[in-house]
Structures are given as structure tokens and as C-alpha cells.
Amino acid sequence: MAQSSQADVDSTRSEISSTNARITECQSQKDMLQAKVDRLKEAKTQLVQQKDQVWSDKYGTSSDIACAEAWKGTKKDTYQALAEDSLISGYGPYYDETDQALDELNNEIIRLENEMYDQDGVIGWLRSHLNSLFHSLENLLN
């Protein structure tokens, strides 16, 4: 009987060690995912700032051209139309690419966050399992 109890204790301790190793592995994976999410959020912030700056530059320049009161005539109208067309066509592709990049960043952030939440589920389950094992060990030793 004592030999059987010792074998059960050893088996439970081994299972506890294995479960602790899995918890550490999951926590490490979660930390790595969090670091990636943080880097992607920083990149997203920078991209939004650049997009806002381009938007400001575009409409600031267009407004400056429109407000040039000292310059009048057909040459001003022609230049203004060309400048505005140039601004719009020049920034259009940038905006499309920026919007697409922001969408992709958001999708990746969500995917990584969901993966992190999945790790929490595993970690929670493992901790619960570990708690049960500790109680089993405690019961075996009583």
C-alpha cells in the first residue's frame, strides 16, 4: 500500500512538473504575441500620423493656391486646376495604399490578440488542472 501511494505521489509530481512547463511555454508564447501586437500598434500609429500629415499638406496647398488673391486671370485658373489635379492624383494612390496597409495592420493585430486570448484559455485550463493536481497530491499525502 505504501509503495502504491509513493508511486501515485511520484506520478502526480511528474504531472505537476509537466503542467508547469506547459504554463511557462504558453506564457512565453503570450508574451511574444503581446510584443508583436505592441510593435504593430506603434506602426499603425505612425502610419495614421503620416496619412494625416499628407492630408493636411494636400488641402493646405490646395487652399493656399485658391487663396492667392493677388494673382488673377486665366493663367492662375489654369495653374490652380493643374496644381489641384496634380495634388489629387499624386496623393490618391498613396491614400489607397495607406488605407489598405491600415486594414492589413488591423487584421493582423486582431488575429494576434485572438491568438493571445486563446493562450489565456490554455493557461487558465492548465492552472485549473495544476490546482487539481496539487489537491490530489495533498490528498495522497494525508
Order of alpha helices (4+ residues) and beta strands (2+ residues): alpha-alpha
